[in-house]
Every structure is written in C-alpha cells, then in structure tokens.
C-alpha cells in the first residue's frame, strides 16, 4: 500500500465532525466551558483514556481551534471561537532541521564524566542573531538551532555490526516505519523510545505489540502509570481487537507500582550491606509466559519513584536491562523528553545500556504541530539517518519514509 504524504492542516473542522463523533463531543464540551477544561476533566466527562483525549486535542490544537493556558499547576484547554470558520492561510516556509546524529547518544558508564568538547555558544548565538536580523530564520527556527547546537558537539558516532541473518531481525509492521531499517530491529535489542508529551510514543509501541501478538508472539506491556483498562480502551479506540489477543494469551498488559520497586531495591541493598552487585529479579512473569517483546512505560515514571536515590535507580536499571537480555526479549523502554530533545534519558546510563534510540517529535510550526520520527541509533543494524513525517490517524500510526521534514537548517556545527 502506498501512502500519500500528509498535511496536518488538510482537514477542516467540519470534515472532522463528519468523521469523528468523539471530537464533536470534545468540541462541544470546550465550547460550553469558557473557563477551560483540564485533561482530567475531559477524561471524566467523555469516559475516554488519557492517550485518546490527547490525540483528539492534538488535532484541534494543531489547527488553532484550541488554546492552552497554564494556571497554577493545571493546563486548561479553551475553544477558540475565532477559528470556527476556515480562513485563508499564508503560505509559511516550513521549519527544517538536520536529523540528530548518532553520536548524541553514547555516554561514559563510569561515574567520572568525560571531558566534554568545547561549545562556543556565545559565537553560535551571535551568528543566529545575525540571521534573525537578516530575516533568513524566524524566532522558532532560531530557538531550534540553538537547542540543536548543544547536541551537535557531543560524542562519537556509533558503529553498526554486520553479518546478522534475516531471521535475527524483527519488523514493527507499522505502515512505512520498517522502510527506515535495512532489515529490521535486531532481536534481543533494548531500544529507548524518547519524545515529548503527545508525540505518540505509547501509541507506537501499543501498535507494535498488537501487530506481533496477532502473529502469535508473546507480548508484554509494563505500565507504571496507566491502568490496564485504560490502555485496552485506548487500543480499542483505534479499532484493534485487543481482547481476543489477551484471551489467546499472546498479549499481557500489566500495571506495576514503581514505589514497590523502590522499596524492594532498598531492602535488597540493606541486606547486601550497600554492595552494588546484588541479585535483583525485577519482574515476575505469569507461569508459562515468556515474552518475546516487552514495553516499559516508562523509565521516567520509575525514576520519579527513586527521588534522591540515583544510585539505587542506576542499580535497578542495570539489572532490568540484564534481565531482558537474559531472557532474550526485544524490549522498548519509553522516556519522556522535551519536544526537541537534547537529553534522552534520566541519568545517561539508560543510553549507554540501550542498543537503540528512536525519537518522536511533536514540533510546533506556526499555529500547527507536526509529528515526525527518527531512528537515532541502532546497534547491529543499518538504518536511514533522517527525520521523517509521521501521522496519527484513527487507525493508528503511519510513517512516511520518503517525506523528510527537517532537512535544510544548519545546526550550528560549523559556526
């Protein structure tokens, strides 16, 4: 199947109303609450999962129909009545960025930090300021260039192993995504999936698990935030027959308490008298369930339970990666980042232990947001090194491997 390149602003609000009654309900709620509604309010009033509400709001925000304002600790969403009627839009020059590079990932495992290369940020800012004055970049592009300059000078390029057999790789079966890999993702790899809020991380991995569970593979989704029911409803919102996969024993969605993990690690450390090499079996699987693919959602949630206990967190994460490797499972571990990330994990040890990093973007371009995806690093496999367009549809995710969306802006490396 050949997918046509998409545009986020291709649908009018009337088109959406005809295709998605849920969005009409969210629209009506927002229009009837001029003081604004939080995500929790919308979840409670619609009965939808958090991920579904975020996906629906994402389209409205991208088209300028919904504004967001932060009041105290809450984010309130308001309907923008001025955008109800479609207006003629000025043609805007798209924001274009060079892809992030693989050398952004490698970190020294030792506690002593390696000497970092000198980055002349003053000079880079001066050059960006000159471009702003000339009008060759706008404010958003200038901000992106400055953020990307930090990561353009970091560490060495990863080398890819060769010589694997075809059956030693797995496909994601996500439309368009597998075209970014020469053969696929090496079996047994541990892959970080990084991105900001609303970028599609959870949906991407749920879709990958659904695809593999449909083929009879054993798949486990470890949630440290959302309940099992919410995740199941979220998958059903996209028309996936997830309950049959669970009934057949091919898919297991299980919620874990990160604070219970913290207490267990502390107890083991005390028993081991502070020794770093302790035997932690971090997961207990149901009898006769040996997963082929595991998703951890998310390392950020686990890290938050280890507040002021960074050493304990590092120990647990190392044991977690070792455990996955020992059972020969392919694992995907979610980390929350900024929308334009310069750091991809909590401590850096995750990036060292991981075999790959996939980055999802949710970039603001004028009054809309654009989704994109990049395979930033993948040991043992060749892959395309570019950021390409991605769309969240009512049936799941579609990737457009030929539509490079962030090429053309100098990242400041040669300034």
C-alpha positions as CSV (number, residue, x, y, z in Angstrom):
1,X,0.0,0.0,0.0
2,X,1.4,3.4,-0.9
3,X,0.6,6.2,1.5
4,X,0.4,9.8,0.2
5,X,2.4,12.5,2.2
6,X,0.1,14.2,4.6
7,X,-0.5,17.7,5.8
8,X,-1.6,18.4,9.3
9,X,-4.0,21.1,8.3
10,X,-5.6,19.2,5.4
11,X,-8.9,18.7,7.2
12,X,-11.3,21.5,8.2
13,X,-13.2,21.3,11.5
14,X,-16.4,20.3,9.5
15,X,-14.5,17.4,8.0
16,X,-13.5,16.1,11.4
17,X,-17.1,16.5,12.7
18,X,-18.3,14.2,10.0
19,X,-15.6,11.6,10.6
20,X,-15.2,11.6,14.4
21,X,-18.1,12.0,16.8
22,X,-15.8,11.9,19.8
23,X,-14.1,15.1,18.6
24,X,-17.6,16.7,18.3
25,X,-18.1,15.8,21.9
26,X,-14.8,17.3,23.0
27,X,-15.6,20.4,20.9
28,X,-19.0,20.8,22.5
29,X,-17.5,20.4,26.0
30,X,-14.9,23.0,25.4
31,X,-17.3,25.4,23.8
32,X,-19.7,25.1,26.8
33,X,-16.9,25.7,29.3
34,X,-15.4,29.1,28.5
35,X,-13.3,28.9,31.7
36,X,-11.4,25.9,30.2
37,X,-11.1,22.2,30.9
38,X,-8.1,20.1,32.0
39,X,-7.2,16.7,30.5
40,X,-8.6,15.1,33.6
41,X,-11.9,17.0,33.2
42,X,-12.2,15.8,29.6
43,X,-11.4,12.2,30.5
44,X,-14.0,12.2,33.2
45,X,-16.7,13.8,31.0
46,X,-16.1,11.7,27.9
47,X,-15.0,8.4,29.5
48,X,-12.0,8.2,27.2
49,X,-8.5,7.2,28.0
50,X,-5.9,9.9,28.5
51,X,-4.0,8.9,25.3
52,X,-7.2,9.2,23.3
53,X,-8.1,12.6,24.7
54,X,-4.5,13.8,24.0
55,X,-4.7,12.5,20.4
56,X,-8.1,14.3,19.8
57,X,-6.9,17.5,21.4
58,X,-3.6,17.3,19.4
59,X,-5.5,17.8,16.1
60,X,-7.6,20.7,17.4
61,X,-4.5,22.5,18.9
62,X,-2.6,21.9,15.7
63,X,-5.4,23.6,13.7
64,X,-5.6,26.5,16.1
65,X,-9.1,25.6,17.4
66,X,-7.9,25.0,21.0
67,X,-5.7,27.2,23.1
68,X,-3.8,26.0,26.2
69,X,-3.1,28.2,29.3
70,X,-1.3,27.1,32.4
71,X,-2.9,28.3,35.6
72,X,-1.0,27.3,38.8
73,X,-0.2,23.6,38.2
74,X,-3.1,22.9,35.8
75,X,-3.2,23.2,32.0
76,X,-6.6,24.5,30.8
77,X,-7.9,24.0,27.3
78,X,-10.1,26.7,25.7
79,X,-12.1,26.6,22.5
80,X,-11.0,29.4,20.1
81,X,-14.3,30.6,18.6
82,X,-12.4,32.8,16.1
83,X,-11.2,29.7,14.2
84,X,-14.6,28.1,13.7
85,X,-14.7,29.4,10.1
86,X,-11.8,28.4,7.9
87,X,-9.6,31.3,6.9
88,X,-7.2,31.6,4.0
89,X,-3.7,30.8,5.4
90,X,-0.5,32.4,4.4
91,X,2.0,30.0,2.9
92,X,4.7,29.6,5.5
93,X,8.2,28.5,5.0
94,X,8.4,25.1,6.8
95,X,10.8,24.6,9.7
96,X,13.5,22.4,8.6
97,X,16.2,20.7,10.7
98,X,19.0,18.4,10.1
99,X,18.5,15.0,11.7
100,X,20.0,14.4,15.1
101,X,23.2,12.4,14.9
102,X,24.0,9.0,16.5
103,X,27.0,10.5,18.4
104,X,24.5,12.3,20.6
105,X,23.8,9.1,22.5
106,X,26.9,7.4,23.8
107,X,27.7,8.1,27.4
108,X,30.5,7.1,29.7
109,X,29.3,4.4,32.1
110,X,31.7,5.4,34.8
111,X,30.7,8.0,37.3
112,X,33.5,10.3,36.4
113,X,32.3,12.4,33.4
114,X,34.5,12.5,30.3
115,X,35.9,15.8,29.2
116,X,33.2,17.5,27.0
117,X,34.1,19.2,23.8
118,X,34.1,23.0,23.9
119,X,30.9,24.6,22.5
120,X,31.2,28.3,21.8
121,X,27.6,29.1,22.5
122,X,28.3,32.8,22.6
123,X,29.5,32.7,19.0
124,X,26.6,30.4,17.9
125,X,24.1,32.8,19.5
126,X,25.8,35.7,17.8
127,X,25.5,34.0,14.4
128,X,21.9,33.1,15.0
129,X,21.2,36.7,16.0
130,X,22.6,37.9,12.7
131,X,20.4,35.5,10.8
132,X,17.4,36.8,12.7
133,X,18.2,40.4,11.7
134,X,18.6,39.4,8.1
135,X,15.3,37.5,8.2
136,X,16.8,34.2,7.0
137,X,15.3,32.5,10.0
138,X,12.3,33.2,12.3
139,X,12.2,33.1,16.1
140,X,11.1,29.4,16.2
141,X,13.9,28.3,13.8
142,X,16.4,30.3,15.8
143,X,15.3,28.5,19.0
144,X,15.6,25.1,17.3
145,X,19.1,25.9,16.0
146,X,20.3,27.0,19.4
147,X,18.9,23.8,21.1
148,X,20.4,21.6,18.4
149,X,23.8,23.2,18.7
150,X,24.2,21.6,22.2
151,X,23.9,18.1,20.8
152,X,25.9,18.6,17.6
153,X,29.2,18.5,19.5
154,X,28.8,15.6,21.9
155,X,30.2,12.1,21.5
156,X,31.5,9.6,18.9
157,X,29.5,8.1,16.1
158,X,28.1,4.6,16.8
159,X,29.3,1.7,14.6
160,X,26.9,-0.9,13.3
161,X,27.6,-4.6,13.4
162,X,27.1,-6.6,10.3
163,X,26.6,-10.2,9.3
164,X,23.3,-11.0,11.0
165,X,20.9,-13.4,9.4
166,X,17.5,-12.2,8.2
167,X,15.6,-14.2,10.9
168,X,17.6,-12.4,13.6
169,X,15.6,-9.2,13.0
170,X,12.0,-8.2,13.7
171,X,9.7,-5.9,11.8
172,X,7.4,-3.4,13.5
173,X,4.6,-3.8,10.9
174,X,3.8,-0.1,11.4
175,X,2.9,1.3,7.9
176,X,6.0,2.9,6.5
177,X,8.2,2.6,9.6
178,X,10.1,-0.6,8.6
179,X,11.3,1.2,5.5
180,X,13.7,3.2,7.7
181,X,15.6,-0.1,8.5
182,X,17.6,-2.1,6.1
183,X,16.5,-5.4,7.7
184,X,14.7,-4.5,10.9
185,X,15.4,-4.3,14.6
186,X,17.9,-6.9,15.9
187,X,16.1,-9.5,18.1
188,X,17.0,-9.1,21.7
189,X,17.8,-5.4,21.4
190,X,16.8,-2.9,24.1
191,X,15.5,0.3,22.4
192,X,14.8,3.6,24.1
193,X,11.7,5.4,22.6
194,X,12.0,9.1,23.5
195,X,9.8,12.0,22.9
196,X,7.7,14.8,24.4
197,X,4.1,14.7,25.6
198,X,1.6,13.8,22.9
199,X,4.3,12.7,20.4
200,X,2.8,9.2,20.0
201,X,5.3,7.0,22.0
202,X,2.7,4.9,23.7
203,X,0.5,4.5,20.6
204,X,3.5,3.4,18.5
205,X,4.5,0.7,21.0
206,X,1.0,-0.5,21.5
207,X,0.6,-0.8,17.8
208,X,3.9,-2.8,17.5
209,X,2.7,-5.2,20.3
210,X,-0.7,-5.6,18.6
211,X,1.0,-6.5,15.3
212,X,3.2,-9.1,16.9
213,X,0.6,-10.6,19.2
214,X,-1.6,-11.0,16.1
215,X,1.2,-13.3,14.7
216,X,1.2,-15.4,17.9
217,X,4.2,-13.8,19.6
218,X,4.2,-13.3,23.3
219,X,4.0,-9.6,24.1
220,X,4.1,-7.8,27.5
221,X,3.2,-4.1,28.2
222,X,4.5,-3.0,31.6
223,X,2.7,0.2,32.6
224,X,3.9,2.3,35.5
225,X,1.2,5.0,35.1
226,X,-1.9,4.0,33.1
227,X,-4.3,1.2,34.2
228,X,-4.8,-1.9,32.2
229,X,-8.4,-1.0,31.4
230,X,-7.4,2.5,30.1
231,X,-4.7,1.0,27.8
232,X,-7.2,-1.6,26.5
233,X,-9.8,1.1,25.8
234,X,-7.2,3.2,24.1
235,X,-6.3,0.3,21.7
236,X,-10.0,-0.3,21.0
237,X,-10.4,3.3,20.1
238,X,-8.3,2.5,17.0
239,X,-10.4,-0.5,16.1
240,X,-7.9,-3.1,17.3
241,X,-9.4,-6.4,18.6
242,X,-7.1,-6.4,21.6
243,X,-9.3,-8.5,24.0
244,X,-9.0,-11.5,21.7
245,X,-5.2,-11.2,21.8
246,X,-5.3,-11.1,25.6
247,X,-7.7,-14.1,25.7
248,X,-5.4,-16.1,23.5
249,X,-2.5,-15.4,25.9
250,X,-0.5,-13.6,23.3
251,X,-0.8,-10.1,24.9
252,X,-0.4,-9.2,28.6
253,X,-1.0,-5.7,29.8
254,X,0.1,-5.3,33.4
255,X,0.4,-2.3,35.8
256,X,3.3,-2.1,38.2
257,X,3.8,0.1,41.1
258,X,7.2,2.0,40.9
259,X,7.2,2.7,44.6
260,X,7.0,-1.0,45.4
261,X,10.1,-1.5,43.2
262,X,11.9,1.3,45.2
263,X,11.1,-0.4,48.5
264,X,12.3,-3.8,47.1
265,X,15.6,-2.3,45.9
266,X,16.2,-0.5,49.2
267,X,15.5,-3.7,51.1
268,X,17.9,-5.7,48.9
269,X,20.6,-3.0,49.2
270,X,20.3,-3.1,53.0
271,X,20.5,-6.9,53.0
272,X,23.6,-6.7,50.8
273,X,25.1,-4.0,53.1
274,X,25.3,-1.5,50.3
275,X,27.1,-3.7,47.8
276,X,26.4,-2.7,44.2
277,X,26.3,-6.2,42.8
278,X,23.1,-7.6,44.1
279,X,20.7,-10.1,42.6
280,X,17.5,-8.4,41.5
281,X,14.9,-10.2,39.6
282,X,12.8,-7.2,38.7
283,X,9.8,-8.9,37.0
284,X,7.7,-11.9,37.9
285,X,6.0,-13.2,34.8
286,X,2.9,-15.4,34.9
287,X,3.6,-19.1,34.7
288,X,4.4,-20.3,31.2
289,X,4.6,-16.7,29.9
290,X,8.0,-15.9,28.4
291,X,7.6,-12.7,26.4
292,X,9.2,-12.2,23.0
293,X,8.7,-8.4,23.1
294,X,8.4,-6.1,26.2
295,X,7.4,-2.5,26.5
296,X,8.2,-0.5,29.6
297,X,6.1,2.7,30.1
298,X,8.0,4.5,31.3
299,X,11.5,4.8,32.7
300,X,10.6,8.4,33.6
301,X,7.9,7.1,36.0
302,X,10.3,4.6,37.6
303,X,13.0,7.3,38.0
304,X,10.4,9.5,39.8
305,X,10.0,6.9,42.4
306,X,13.7,6.9,43.1
307,X,13.8,10.6,44.1
308,X,17.2,11.4,45.8
309,X,18.2,7.7,45.3
310,X,20.0,7.9,42.0
311,X,22.5,5.1,42.8
312,X,19.6,2.8,43.6
313,X,17.9,3.7,40.4
314,X,21.0,3.0,38.4
315,X,21.4,-0.4,40.0
316,X,17.8,-1.3,39.2
317,X,18.0,-0.1,35.6
318,X,21.2,-2.1,35.0
319,X,19.5,-5.2,36.5
320,X,16.4,-4.5,34.3
321,X,18.4,-4.4,31.1
322,X,20.4,-7.5,32.1
323,X,17.2,-9.4,32.9
324,X,15.7,-8.6,29.5
325,X,18.9,-9.7,27.8
326,X,19.0,-12.9,29.8
327,X,15.5,-13.9,28.6
328,X,16.4,-12.9,25.0
329,X,13.5,-10.5,24.7
330,X,13.3,-7.5,22.5
331,X,12.4,-4.5,24.7
332,X,11.2,-1.0,24.1
333,X,11.6,1.5,27.0
334,X,9.8,4.8,26.9
335,X,11.4,8.0,28.2
336,X,9.8,11.5,28.4
337,X,11.8,14.3,26.9
338,X,11.4,17.9,25.6
339,X,9.6,18.3,22.3
340,X,13.1,19.0,20.7
341,X,15.1,16.7,23.0
342,X,18.8,17.2,23.8
343,X,18.8,14.5,26.5
344,X,17.2,11.2,26.0
345,X,17.1,9.6,29.5
346,X,17.2,10.4,33.2
347,X,20.8,9.6,34.0
348,X,22.6,8.7,30.8
349,X,23.1,5.1,32.0
350,X,20.0,4.2,30.0
351,X,21.5,5.4,26.8
352,X,24.7,3.5,27.5
353,X,22.9,0.3,28.1
354,X,20.4,0.6,25.2
355,X,21.1,-0.8,21.8
356,X,19.0,1.8,20.1
357,X,17.2,5.1,20.4
358,X,14.0,6.1,18.5
359,X,12.9,9.7,18.8
360,X,9.4,11.0,18.2
361,X,8.8,14.7,17.7
362,X,5.8,17.0,18.1
363,X,7.2,20.3,16.7
364,X,5.2,23.5,16.6
365,X,5.2,25.2,13.2
366,X,3.3,28.4,13.3
367,X,-0.2,27.6,14.6
368,X,0.1,23.8,13.9
369,X,2.1,21.0,15.2
370,X,3.9,18.4,13.1
371,X,4.7,14.8,14.1
372,X,7.9,13.2,13.0
373,X,10.1,10.2,13.9
374,X,13.7,9.3,13.7
375,X,15.9,6.2,14.2
376,X,18.7,7.9,16.0
377,X,20.8,4.9,17.0
378,X,20.6,1.2,16.4
379,X,23.5,-1.1,17.1
380,X,23.8,-4.1,14.9
381,X,21.6,-2.7,12.1
382,X,21.8,-0.2,9.3
383,X,19.1,2.4,9.1
384,X,18.2,5.6,7.5
385,X,19.5,8.7,9.3
386,X,16.9,11.3,8.8
387,X,13.7,12.7,10.5
388,X,10.6,11.8,8.5
389,X,6.9,12.7,8.7
390,X,4.6,10.7,10.9
391,X,0.8,10.9,11.2
392,X,-1.5,9.7,14.0
393,X,-4.7,8.5,12.3
394,X,-8.0,7.0,13.5
395,X,-6.5,3.5,12.8
396,X,-3.0,4.1,14.2
397,X,0.3,5.5,13.1
398,X,1.6,5.9,9.6
399,X,5.2,6.8,8.8
400,X,6.2,8.5,5.5
401,X,9.8,7.4,5.0
402,X,10.3,9.5,1.8
403,X,9.0,12.7,3.4
404,X,11.9,14.2,5.2
405,X,10.5,17.1,7.2
406,X,13.5,18.6,9.0
407,X,16.3,18.9,6.4
408,X,18.0,22.1,5.5
409,X,18.6,24.2,8.7
410,X,22.3,24.3,9.7
411,X,22.6,23.1,13.3
412,X,25.5,25.4,14.2
413,X,28.2,22.7,14.0
414,X,30.3,24.7,11.6
415,X,29.7,28.1,13.2
